[in-house]
Amino acid sequence: MREAEIRRDADSCRRETGEGGESRERHKCSCEFPPRDVGRDMAIMDAGTKRYMLRHFIAALAYRGSNVLGGTPIPVADFRTHANVRTPREILNHVNGVLMYAHSFVTPYESTVPELAAWSTEVERFFKMLELLDASFATNDTIRDVNEERLLQGPLADAMLHLGQIGIIRRMAGAPVAAE
């Protein structure tokens, strides 16, 4: 089945008519989208291209991180939007743990849960973890137990998402990220 057909079938199985004729989204069949063999295109890439892709994403994290984290007033680092929501400092600590987790597939760690530290320490740790990851991918260190695609789709994408959260909280705290 071609991707367009799978997409159409997946879309149609999600639509269901509710009471009163309104349409609502609901997945009611066992089709899967994206199909499992989508990764075959990634399998065609050679290891060097995959490493380049990871290094490019690490550079994007560094760029976005410098925009979001740079110039953050210290009070914003501990700004809490709600009792159950992490502060930017807690989010960055989590990001650092996620990056340590990604790096743990190259270099074993005793723990990938770093101690919560001061804002400046968390920022330094963030850029240090990016340097370590980039160096590992540049030297073709062996990645154990996971492939490049899973690293990108898992911990690295998660880190990017959380940088966006910090940017949103900065705006809420009255210290928005400067326009580019």
N, C-alpha and C positions, 0 to 999 in steps of 0.2 A: 504494500500500500504506500502511496507517495505521501510526503509530508502534508501537502495541501489537503488531501483527502482525509488524513488522520485529524488535521486541525478542524476541518468541517464537521467530521463525525463527533469529535470531542465537544465542539461547540453546540451541536444539536442535542447531544445527550444531556447537556447541562440545563437546557431550557425546559421548563415545565409550566404549564398554565395552572394558575391557582384559582381560588374561588373568585368570581366576579370577572374572570377573563384576564387578570393581570398576569404578566409573565414574571417568573422568578427563577433565579439561578439555583440549580440543584444538580449535583452529579449523581446520576441514577443508573449508570452502567459500569462495566468493568474495563472500558477502553482506557488506554493510557496515553497521555500527552505530557511531555514529549515522548516519542517512542524510545524504547531502550537502545536502539541501534543508532541514535543520533551521535553518540560518541565515536562512531566509526570514522567520522571526519577528523576528530581529534587524534585518533589512532594513526592516521596517515602522517601527521606531523612528526618530524624527527625530534629526538630529545633536545637538540640544540634550540630548535624553534620553541619548544615548550618552555625551556629555561628562559629564553628571551622574553616570552610572554609573562612569566612570573616576575622577572626583573623589571619589566615595564610596569606591571601592576604595583610592585613595591615602590617604584619611582612616583607613580600616581598617588599612592598613599603618603609618601613623603611630601609631595607638593600640596595635597589637600590638608595634610596635617600641619604644615607650616602656615597655611592660611587660617585654619580653624584654631590652632593652639597658640600661634604667635600673637603676642599683645593681649592675651586674655588677662583682664584684671584679676588679681588674687581673690577678691570677694566672689567673683563669678565662679571660680573653681569649686566652691562649696555651696553654690546656689541650689536650693532644693525646691523644685516646682510642686512637689507633693510629698507627703510622708512616705509613700511607697515607691518613689522614683529616685533613681541614683543621681548623685550630683555629677557634674562634669569630671571632677577628680576621680570619683568612683568608676565612672564609665571608662575613663582613660586607663585606670588600673586594670579594668576588665579587658580592654583592648590589648594592653601589654601582656596579660595572661594568654589571650588568644594568639598573639604573635609568638609567645614562648612555646605554646602548644604546636604551632606550625613549625617552628624551628626544632622542636623535639623529634620530628621525623628525620632530622639530619644529625642532631647532636642530642644525646640523652640528657634529660633533666631529672633531678630528684623530685621536683614539683614544678608545675606550670601555673601556680597560683602565687603571684608576687604579693608581698606585704604592701598594704596601702601606705603610700608615702606622701610627702608634700608635693604640691602641684609641680614645682620646678623639677623635682626628682622624677616624677611620672613622665613629664615631657622629655627629659633627657633619656629616660629608659625607653620611651617610644622610638626615638630616633636611633638609639643604640640597637634595638631589636631589628629595626629595618636594615641597618648596616650589616648585622650578622646574617640575616636572611639573604640579602643581596650577595654578600661574599660567598655564602654557601652555594647559591645558585650559579654564581659566576665561575666557581671552581669545579662545578659538576660533582659536588659531594653527593654521595648516594642518599637517595630519599627512601626510607624504609616504610613498609606497611601501607603506603598510600601513593597514589599517582599525582602528577602535576595538576590534573583537572580537579581532583578532589581538594587539593590545597587551595586552588583559586576559588572554587565554588563554596568552600567551607570557611576556614578561619580568615583567609584574606578578604573575602567579600564581607564577612561579618565585621572585620575591622573598619572597612570603608563605611558600612552602615552606621557604626557607632560614632565615627567622626562627624557624620551628618547630624546625629543626635546632639552632639556637643555644640555644633553650630546653631541648632534650633534653640537649645537652652541659653546660649549666649544672647540670642535675640530677645528671648523672654526676660532675661536678666537686665536688659537695657544696654548690652555691649555687643551689638551685632558685628559679624565678620565684615571687614571692609570690602566694598565692591572691587572687583578686579578691573 
